[in-house]
Amino acid sequence: MIYRGLLAIVLAFASSLPLLANDGLLAQAFEQKQSGLQIQGEGKVIRLLGDDTKGSRHQRFIVRLASGQTLLVAHNIDLAPRIADLKVGDRVGFFGQYEWNNRGGVIHWTHKDPNGRHTAGWLSHDGQKYQ
């Protein structure tokens, strides 16, 4: 019984490592002003923004990573479903392309590419994947 409990703790800790490592990669990308990185992570929604309606429509919100870094998420709602019930304080997982800016960066390409030329991204919220 003790062994199973210890194993559960070790597995829970190990499963959190990729997200921590990605926080580090995002911090490094920000510091080095890198862009075009395909990356996965998770953050807490700290601000909901209005949709960007110029060109393709994008749902926009800001997340704070465990490291404290903030990211703008720009999710194309012409190609993927909107997260309709998103609220400040919610946790959102993401897989998309990081672009540097002086405020922490942007994650976009959180959807499938209809032309099949770009890596498909996604958002996850409350157990549902948006792509």
C-alpha positions in Angstrom: 0.0 0.0 0.0 2.8 2.5 0.9 4.5 1.6 -2.4 1.4 2.4 -4.4 1.0 5.7 -2.7 4.6 6.6 -3.3 4.3 5.5 -6.9 1.3 7.7 -7.4 3.1 10.7 -6.0 6.2 10.1 -8.2 3.9 9.7 -11.3 2.0 12.9 -10.5 5.2 14.8 -10.1 6.7 13.3 -13.3 3.6 14.2 -15.3 4.0 17.8 -14.3 7.6 18.1 -15.6 6.9 18.7 -19.3 4.8 21.8 -18.5 7.4 23.1 -16.2 10.1 22.5 -18.8 7.9 24.3 -21.4 7.6 27.3 -19.0 11.3 27.4 -19.1 11.4 27.2 -22.9 8.9 30.0 -23.1 10.9 32.1 -20.7 14.0 31.5 -22.8 12.2 32.3 -26.0 11.0 35.6 -24.5 14.5 36.5 -23.2 16.1 35.7 -26.5 13.3 37.3 -28.6 12.6 34.1 -30.5 9.5 33.3 -32.6 8.1 30.5 -34.5 8.4 27.8 -31.8 5.8 25.1 -31.6 5.1 24.6 -27.9 2.7 23.1 -25.4 1.9 24.5 -22.0 -0.8 25.6 -19.6 -1.8 28.8 -17.9 -4.4 30.4 -15.7 -6.7 33.0 -17.5 -6.1 36.4 -16.0 -7.9 38.6 -18.5 -10.5 38.1 -21.2 -10.1 40.5 -24.2 -12.5 41.3 -27.0 -12.3 39.3 -30.2 -9.9 40.5 -32.9 -12.2 40.9 -35.9 -9.7 42.3 -38.5 -9.2 39.5 -41.0 -9.7 36.1 -39.5 -11.6 36.3 -36.2 -9.7 35.4 -33.1 -10.8 34.8 -29.5 -8.2 36.5 -27.3 -7.3 36.1 -23.7 -4.2 36.4 -21.5 -2.9 33.5 -19.4 -0.3 33.5 -16.7 2.1 30.5 -16.6 3.3 28.9 -13.4 6.6 30.8 -13.9 4.7 34.1 -13.8 5.2 34.9 -17.5 2.1 36.1 -19.3 1.0 35.1 -22.8 -1.7 36.4 -25.2 -3.6 33.5 -26.7 -5.1 34.3 -30.1 -7.4 31.4 -31.1 -8.8 31.5 -34.6 -12.6 31.1 -34.3 -13.1 31.0 -38.0 -11.3 27.7 -38.1 -11.9 26.3 -34.6 -14.7 26.5 -32.0 -14.7 29.3 -29.4 -14.3 28.4 -25.8 -17.8 29.8 -24.9 -17.7 29.4 -21.1 -14.2 30.8 -20.5 -13.8 32.8 -17.3 -11.0 34.6 -15.5 -9.4 32.0 -13.2 -9.9 29.1 -15.5 -6.9 26.9 -16.5 -6.3 26.5 -20.3 -3.9 24.1 -21.9 -2.4 25.0 -25.3 -0.4 23.7 -28.1 0.5 26.3 -30.7 3.1 28.6 -32.2 4.9 31.1 -29.9 5.7 34.6 -31.3 7.8 37.0 -29.3 6.5 40.4 -28.2 7.7 42.7 -25.4 4.7 41.8 -23.2 5.5 38.1 -22.9 4.5 36.7 -26.3 1.6 35.3 -28.3 0.4 31.8 -28.8 -1.5 31.2 -32.1 -2.1 28.4 -34.6 -4.2 26.7 -31.9 -6.2 25.0 -34.6 -5.9 22.7 -37.5 -4.4 24.1 -40.8 -7.1 23.6 -43.5 -4.3 23.3 -46.0 -2.3 20.8 -44.0 0.9 22.7 -44.2 1.2 23.7 -40.5 1.4 21.6 -37.4 -2.1 21.4 -35.9 -2.5 23.1 -32.6 -5.2 23.1 -29.9 -6.6 24.5 -26.7 -8.0 22.5 -23.8 -10.4 23.7 -21.2 -12.5 21.7 -18.7 -11.6 18.4 -20.4 -12.6 19.5 -23.9 -10.2 20.1 -26.8 -10.8 23.0 -29.1 -9.1 22.6 -32.5 
